[in-house]
Every structure is written in C-alpha cells, then in structure tokens.
Amino acid sequence: MVQEITKLIKRQEVRHPEKVNKTTSPIKRKPDWIRVKAPNSKTYHETRDLMREWKLTTVCEEAACPNIGECWSKKHATMMILGGICTRACAFCNVTTGRPNAVDLLEPENVAEAVFRLGLEHVVITSVDRDDLADGGASHFAATIKAVKRLSPRTTVEILTPDFLRKEDALETVVEAEPDVFNHNLETVPRLYPTVRPGSRYFHSLKLLDKVKQLDPAMFTKSGLMVGLGETLEEVNQVMDDMRSARIDFLTIGQYLQPSVKHHPLDRFVEPREFKELEKRAYGKGFLLVSASPLTRSSYHAGDDFKALRDARNRTLNKIEKHQLAAHDVTSSVA
C-alpha cells in the first residue's frame, strides 16, 4: 500500500512540479452520493479511440472528470485545444503545469473532423491557459470554432475559455467567431483566489464575461463555481449577485474533488440538499438556467442544457412581449 501511494505521489510530481513542496493533505473518502461507476461501455471505448486517432486532448481525461464514463458512453467529449500543458498552477486543477509545446496548426480541422465523425449536435471546446502566446490562444479558438461550424453547420458550439489576462483584443477575436455559448468559470469566491487560483484575478474574470455581453448582447454567457473549498454561503451569494450584475445567463455549481494529496485540501463534502438550496437561490436572482449538484461540471449535460437555456430565453422574451402588448393596449384605450 505504501509503495502504491509513493508511486501516485511521484506521478503527480511529474504533472505538477510546482506542487512538490506543498503540504500533503489526505484525500477524504467520498460519500455515497459522489461515487460513479467505472467506464467500460462499448461506446466509451469507441469515443476514446476516436480521440486517439485524431490526436486530440480532452479535459475529461486531463482534469480527471468523474463523469467521463457517462459522457463518453453518449459520445459527448469536451475537446481541449492548445495542448495539454498549462502555464498556470491553480491549486485545484489536475491539468499538467509546465512549458507548453508548440501550437498544432492542424488542430482546428482535427477537432472539426472528430465532431463531424461523432455526429455531435453540441460541442464544448476548452483550453489550457497559454500565457506564453501573444493572444493567449484566442486566434486558435476562433479558428476551431469556424472549422467546426464549416464542417458541421447545425452543431452548436460552446467554449470554455481562459481569462486572457493582459491579452489585448483577445476576447474580441473569440466573440467575432460567434460561438453559441461563451463560458468562463469564476471557480471560487474572491477571498480564496490567492490560494486556489493564484494566477488569476476575480474581477478581471467577471469583467471578461460582462464584456462579452457588451460585444454581443445575444450571446449566451455561462460561469461555474466549485464548493467545498472553504467558502461561506454569504460569499457564494455575493458571487451570484456579481454574476447577475455581469448579466451571466447560466450558472453551474459542483463539488470540488481533491485530485491528489498535493492539491488544495477539501474542506467538506456539500450535501445534495444544500445544492438544491443553492439552485433555488440562484433562480431567485434571475439566472436563466442553473445546474447545481455534487457531480455538476461545466460541460456536464451541456447539449441538453443548451436547449433548456434557449427555451428559457424564449419564454422570457415571450413574457416581455406580452407585457409590452398589454401596456400598449392600456395606452391605446386611454387615448
């Protein structure tokens, strides 16, 4: 048992050299509501083989997502572009940190081909942070969005982007490519940023999402939070208010799961009933759609959620139109 733990720590040191000297925090046993079945379906293996064939990276694998078995069994995979090595060192994330490789110029077309082969109605495209690139990878995002839409014009495209910190005009480049959903996760409350997300800035991320709405008011925006890191309910409420001030449409809230003993320690497992309460609070603040559960992740059920998001907006617009017509009728009758 000791040898197995030692091997696991050594593997993590290769992926996360910046965490070698971090304090070791034991991983808590998962409660019953967190556990998932090991992936083993035929479709899961077919999806995995296709990713290998086109030399594509997925956040499903790199971030050790607990939902990979369910999603890949439905041929749903979140494509991770710009390589598998991140220039940031977030304390919660399992993606490898280090010096990235050169950008694969064929990747946009390979992603588009994989989306076409899988027959996806909706695809999520994300990336590592690429602080080493002049535009943070924005032009590569744009090229990938355009390639997917060219080969699969009926497929809706959702992107989960880095923050493009200090990358002038990067956001404009991505928005001009017209993704259907623009997602950027705030991840946690402002107080925890120095320890959980040290390379990022809370208010910059918030302003990024607000600017998307300034550039294209019709574009859906989305953001996510992890809970169980030590945040308080009051802090989560404030983040929700901040998000609504930035006109964010869709909020996801999921349980933080500690990837290794060198990652940020888990404070607690949030119970399912608490997620229900958070969902209720979020809807009360005006979000069009909320997904809150222990296993919720940014791209979990993304295709179904996009349809629900679009329907929610249409219902809201119909209500506004009815109110306007009623107001017009009242004005006309008075006149």
C-alpha positions as CSV (number, residue, x, y, z in Angstrom):
1,M,0.0,0.0,0.0
2,V,2.8,2.4,0.9
3,Q,4.6,1.6,-2.4
4,E,1.4,2.4,-4.4
5,I,1.0,5.8,-2.6
6,T,4.6,6.6,-3.3
7,K,4.1,5.8,-7.0
8,L,1.0,8.0,-7.1
9,I,2.8,11.0,-5.5
10,K,5.7,10.6,-8.0
11,R,3.3,10.7,-10.9
12,Q,1.7,13.8,-9.5
13,E,5.2,15.4,-9.2
14,V,5.7,14.9,-12.9
15,R,2.4,16.5,-13.8
16,H,2.7,19.2,-11.1
17,P,6.3,20.0,-10.3
18,E,5.2,23.3,-8.7
19,K,3.4,21.3,-6.0
20,V,6.3,19.1,-4.9
21,N,7.0,21.2,-1.8
22,K,3.3,21.8,-0.9
23,T,1.9,20.4,2.3
24,T,0.4,17.0,2.0
25,S,-3.3,16.9,2.6
26,P,-5.0,13.5,3.0
27,I,-7.8,12.8,0.5
28,K,-11.2,12.3,2.2
29,R,-13.3,9.3,1.5
30,K,-16.1,10.1,-0.9
31,P,-19.7,9.8,0.4
32,D,-22.2,7.6,-1.5
33,W,-23.7,10.4,-3.5
34,I,-20.4,11.2,-5.1
35,R,-19.4,7.7,-6.3
36,V,-19.7,6.8,-10.0
37,K,-19.3,3.5,-12.0
38,A,-16.0,2.8,-13.7
39,P,-16.3,3.4,-17.5
40,N,-16.5,0.2,-19.6
41,S,-19.2,0.5,-22.3
42,K,-18.5,-0.1,-26.0
43,T,-19.4,3.5,-26.9
44,Y,-17.0,4.8,-24.3
45,H,-14.1,2.9,-25.9
46,E,-15.2,4.0,-29.4
47,T,-15.1,7.6,-28.2
48,R,-11.7,7.2,-26.6
49,D,-10.3,5.5,-29.7
50,L,-11.5,8.4,-31.9
51,M,-9.8,10.9,-29.6
52,R,-6.6,8.9,-30.0
53,E,-7.0,8.6,-33.8
54,W,-7.2,12.4,-34.2
55,K,-4.5,13.0,-31.5
56,L,-7.0,15.2,-29.5
57,T,-6.8,16.1,-25.9
58,T,-9.9,16.2,-23.7
59,V,-10.4,17.9,-20.5
60,C,-12.4,14.8,-19.5
61,E,-9.2,12.9,-19.1
62,E,-6.8,15.7,-18.2
63,A,-8.9,17.0,-15.4
64,A,-9.9,13.5,-14.2
65,C,-13.6,14.3,-14.5
66,P,-15.8,11.9,-12.6
67,N,-18.4,11.9,-15.3
68,I,-16.2,10.7,-18.1
69,G,-17.9,7.2,-18.2
70,E,-21.4,8.6,-18.6
71,C,-20.4,11.3,-21.1
72,W,-18.2,9.3,-23.4
73,S,-20.8,6.5,-23.4
74,K,-23.1,9.1,-25.0
75,K,-20.3,10.2,-27.4
76,H,-20.0,13.5,-25.5
77,A,-16.5,14.8,-25.1
78,T,-15.0,18.2,-24.2
79,M,-12.2,19.0,-26.6
80,M,-9.2,20.7,-25.0
81,I,-7.2,22.7,-27.6
82,L,-3.8,24.3,-27.4
83,G,-2.1,21.2,-25.9
84,G,-2.3,19.5,-22.5
85,I,0.2,21.6,-20.6
86,C,-1.0,24.8,-18.7
87,T,1.1,27.9,-17.9
88,R,-0.9,28.4,-14.7
89,A,-0.7,26.5,-11.5
90,C,-4.2,26.5,-10.0
91,A,-4.3,24.6,-6.7
92,F,-7.5,22.8,-7.6
93,C,-6.7,21.6,-11.1
94,N,-5.3,18.3,-12.3
95,V,-4.1,19.5,-15.7
96,T,-0.3,19.3,-16.1
97,T,1.6,22.5,-15.4
98,G,4.8,23.5,-17.3
99,R,6.2,24.8,-20.5
100,P,3.7,24.1,-23.3
101,N,4.5,22.6,-26.7
102,A,4.2,24.5,-30.0
103,V,0.6,25.1,-31.2
104,D,-0.7,22.4,-33.5
105,L,-1.9,24.3,-36.6
106,L,-3.9,21.2,-37.8
107,E,-5.8,21.0,-34.5
108,P,-8.8,23.1,-35.6
109,E,-9.5,20.9,-38.6
110,N,-8.9,17.7,-36.5
111,V,-11.4,18.9,-33.9
112,A,-13.9,19.7,-36.6
113,E,-13.4,16.2,-38.1
114,A,-13.9,14.5,-34.8
115,V,-17.1,16.5,-34.1
116,F,-18.4,15.5,-37.5
117,R,-17.5,11.8,-37.0
118,L,-19.2,11.7,-33.6
119,G,-22.3,13.4,-35.1
120,L,-22.5,15.9,-32.2
121,E,-25.4,18.4,-32.0
122,H,-23.5,20.4,-29.4
123,V,-19.7,20.5,-28.7
124,V,-17.8,22.1,-25.8
125,I,-14.3,23.4,-26.6
126,T,-11.9,24.5,-23.9
127,S,-8.2,25.0,-23.5
128,V,-5.3,25.3,-21.1
129,D,-4.1,28.7,-20.2
130,R,-1.4,29.8,-22.7
131,D,0.2,32.9,-21.2
132,D,3.2,32.3,-23.5
133,L,1.2,33.2,-26.6
134,A,0.7,36.8,-27.6
135,D,-3.1,36.5,-27.9
136,G,-3.5,33.8,-25.2
137,G,-4.6,31.3,-27.9
138,A,-7.6,33.5,-29.0
139,S,-7.0,33.1,-32.7
140,H,-6.7,29.3,-32.3
141,F,-10.1,29.3,-30.5
142,A,-11.6,31.3,-33.4
143,A,-10.1,29.0,-36.0
144,T,-11.5,26.0,-34.2
145,I,-15.0,27.5,-33.9
146,K,-15.0,28.4,-37.5
147,A,-13.8,24.9,-38.6
148,V,-16.5,23.1,-36.6
149,K,-19.2,25.4,-38.0
150,R,-17.9,25.0,-41.5
151,L,-18.0,21.1,-41.4
152,S,-21.0,20.8,-39.1
153,P,-23.2,23.9,-39.6
154,R,-26.0,22.6,-37.5
155,T,-23.7,21.9,-34.5
156,T,-23.9,24.5,-31.7
157,V,-20.5,25.4,-30.2
158,E,-19.9,26.2,-26.6
159,I,-16.5,27.4,-25.5
160,L,-14.9,27.4,-22.0
161,T,-12.0,29.9,-22.2
162,P,-9.1,31.0,-20.0
163,D,-9.2,34.6,-18.8
164,F,-7.0,36.2,-21.5
165,L,-5.3,38.2,-18.8
166,R,-3.3,41.1,-20.3
167,K,-4.1,39.9,-23.8
168,E,-5.4,42.9,-25.7
169,D,-8.2,42.3,-28.2
170,A,-8.1,38.5,-27.5
171,L,-11.7,38.5,-26.3
172,E,-12.9,40.4,-29.4
173,T,-11.2,37.8,-31.6
174,V,-13.1,34.9,-29.9
175,V,-16.5,36.6,-29.8
176,E,-16.3,37.6,-33.5
177,A,-16.1,33.8,-34.3
178,E,-19.7,33.6,-33.0
179,P,-19.7,30.7,-30.5
180,D,-23.2,29.9,-29.3
181,V,-22.2,29.9,-25.6
182,F,-19.3,31.7,-24.0
183,N,-18.2,30.1,-20.7
184,H,-15.5,31.3,-18.3
185,N,-15.5,29.9,-14.8
186,L,-15.0,32.1,-11.8
187,E,-14.3,28.8,-9.9
188,T,-14.4,30.2,-6.3
189,V,-15.1,33.2,-4.1
190,P,-12.7,36.2,-4.2
191,R,-11.3,35.5,-0.7
192,L,-9.9,32.2,-1.9
193,Y,-8.3,33.3,-5.1
194,P,-4.8,33.8,-3.6
195,T,-4.6,30.1,-2.6
196,V,-7.0,28.4,-5.1
197,R,-6.5,30.4,-8.3
198,P,-3.3,32.5,-7.6
199,G,-2.5,33.3,-11.3
200,S,-6.0,34.8,-11.9
201,R,-7.9,37.9,-10.8
202,Y,-11.6,37.6,-9.7
203,F,-12.7,41.0,-11.0
204,H,-10.9,40.6,-14.3
205,S,-12.8,37.3,-14.9
206,L,-16.0,39.0,-14.0
207,K,-15.3,41.9,-16.4
208,L,-14.4,39.5,-19.2
209,L,-17.9,37.9,-19.0
210,D,-19.5,41.4,-18.8
211,K,-17.6,42.5,-21.9
212,V,-18.9,39.5,-23.9
213,K,-22.4,40.9,-23.3
214,Q,-21.2,44.4,-24.4
215,L,-19.8,42.9,-27.6
216,D,-22.7,40.7,-28.4
217,P,-25.8,41.0,-26.1
218,A,-27.5,38.0,-27.7
219,M,-24.6,35.6,-26.9
220,F,-25.3,33.2,-24.0
221,T,-22.8,33.5,-21.2
222,K,-22.1,30.9,-18.6
223,S,-19.9,30.5,-15.5
224,G,-19.2,28.0,-12.8
225,L,-18.3,27.7,-9.1
226,M,-16.8,24.9,-7.1
227,V,-18.0,24.4,-3.5
228,G,-16.3,22.6,-0.6
229,L,-13.1,24.7,-0.7
230,G,-13.9,26.6,2.5
231,E,-16.2,29.3,1.1
232,T,-19.2,30.6,3.1
233,L,-22.8,30.8,2.0
234,E,-22.7,34.6,2.2
235,E,-19.7,34.6,-0.1
236,V,-21.4,32.3,-2.6
237,N,-24.5,34.6,-2.6
238,Q,-22.3,37.6,-3.3
239,V,-20.6,35.8,-6.3
240,M,-24.1,35.1,-7.6
241,D,-25.0,38.8,-7.3
242,D,-21.8,39.7,-9.1
243,M,-22.5,37.3,-11.9
244,R,-26.0,38.7,-12.4
245,S,-24.6,42.2,-12.5
246,A,-22.4,41.0,-15.4
247,R,-25.6,39.6,-17.0
248,I,-24.4,36.0,-16.9
249,D,-27.2,33.6,-18.1
250,F,-26.2,30.2,-16.9
251,L,-24.6,29.2,-13.6
252,T,-23.1,25.8,-12.7
253,I,-22.2,24.7,-9.2
254,G,-20.4,21.5,-8.4
255,Q,-18.5,19.8,-5.6
256,Y,-14.7,20.3,-5.5
257,L,-12.9,16.9,-5.6
258,Q,-9.3,17.0,-4.5
259,P,-7.1,15.4,-7.3
260,S,-4.1,14.5,-5.1
261,V,-2.6,14.9,-1.7
262,K,-0.6,17.9,-3.1
263,H,-3.7,19.8,-4.3
264,H,-5.8,22.3,-2.3
265,P,-7.3,20.4,0.6
266,L,-11.0,19.6,0.5
267,D,-12.8,21.5,3.3
268,R,-16.0,19.4,3.2
269,F,-18.5,17.5,1.0
270,V,-21.6,19.6,0.4
271,E,-24.8,17.6,0.7
272,P,-27.3,17.3,-2.1
273,R,-29.9,19.2,-0.2
274,E,-27.6,22.2,0.0
275,F,-27.1,22.1,-3.8
276,K,-30.9,22.2,-4.1
277,E,-31.0,25.3,-1.9
278,L,-28.2,27.0,-3.9
279,E,-30.1,26.3,-7.1
280,K,-33.3,27.8,-5.7
281,R,-31.3,30.9,-4.6
282,A,-29.7,31.3,-8.0
283,Y,-33.0,31.1,-9.9
284,G,-34.4,33.7,-7.5
285,K,-31.6,36.1,-8.5
286,G,-32.6,35.8,-12.2
287,F,-30.3,33.3,-13.9
288,L,-32.0,31.8,-17.0
289,L,-30.6,28.3,-16.1
290,V,-28.9,26.8,-13.1
291,S,-27.2,23.4,-12.8
292,A,-26.2,22.6,-9.2
293,S,-25.4,19.1,-7.9
294,P,-22.4,17.3,-6.5
295,L,-21.3,15.9,-9.9
296,T,-22.1,19.1,-11.9
297,R,-19.2,20.2,-14.1
298,S,-19.0,22.9,-16.7
299,S,-19.7,20.7,-19.7
300,Y,-21.8,18.0,-17.9
301,H,-25.1,17.5,-20.0
302,A,-24.0,20.6,-22.0
303,G,-26.1,19.7,-25.0
304,D,-29.3,19.3,-23.1
305,D,-28.6,22.3,-21.0
306,F,-28.1,24.5,-24.2
307,K,-31.6,23.5,-25.4
308,A,-33.0,24.3,-22.0
309,L,-31.1,27.6,-21.9
310,R,-32.5,28.6,-25.3
311,D,-36.0,27.6,-24.3
312,A,-35.7,29.7,-21.1
313,R,-34.7,32.8,-23.0
314,N,-37.6,32.3,-25.5
315,R,-40.0,32.1,-22.6
316,T,-38.6,35.2,-21.0
317,L,-38.8,37.1,-24.4
318,N,-42.4,35.9,-24.8
319,K,-43.4,37.3,-21.4
320,I,-41.8,40.6,-22.2
321,E,-43.6,40.8,-25.5
322,K,-47.0,40.0,-23.8
323,H,-46.4,42.7,-21.2
324,Q,-45.5,45.2,-23.9
325,L,-48.6,44.4,-25.8
326,A,-50.7,44.7,-22.7
327,A,-49.2,48.0,-21.9
328,H,-49.8,49.2,-25.4
329,D,-53.5,48.1,-25.2
330,V,-53.9,50.0,-22.0
331,T,-52.3,53.2,-23.5
332,S,-54.5,52.9,-26.6
333,S,-57.7,52.5,-24.6
334,V,-56.9,55.6,-22.5
335,A,-56.1,57.6,-25.6
